[in-house]
């Protein structure tokens, strides 16, 4: 073999082994960069989780304080005064019911003085007036599939799908 052929073979051997090594070194650098980014994202997510946890706890504390200050009481007939959801409440109006945060709404005369009972069905026209904060009335959250609804001077817990009344809290205001 002549010198030129030997040099070409050596150059070919060097390029075939050096190119993968260079690419592997480059990939290693890229993997380190990806790992750093992954770690940064993990720390960022953890910081956000911690912030959300603190905000939730602050909200819980605020709601707890608000609930204890503005709770419904059978002994206090004026418990609702000063609450923002009762701003437009002006007392009893014939032919109308009042739902906090919703206002007055017209009622079918046959239901105006109706006494709701467990096991009865709430008409569909009155199922949309949900109780927004059951804690104010000393109620626990409604179970899945149920909701508290304002029905005249009462709060009833109904099955959302059918309107079946599961419980009644009478004489709220």
PyMOL commands that set and color helices and strands:
alter all, ss='L'
color gray80, all
select helices_A, chain A and resi 3-69+84-86+109-111+124-126+134-137
alter helices_A, ss='H'
color red, helices_A
select strands_A, chain A and resi 96-99+103-106+146-151+154-159+165-169
alter strands_A, ss='S'
color yellow, strands_A
deselect
rebuild
show_as cartoon
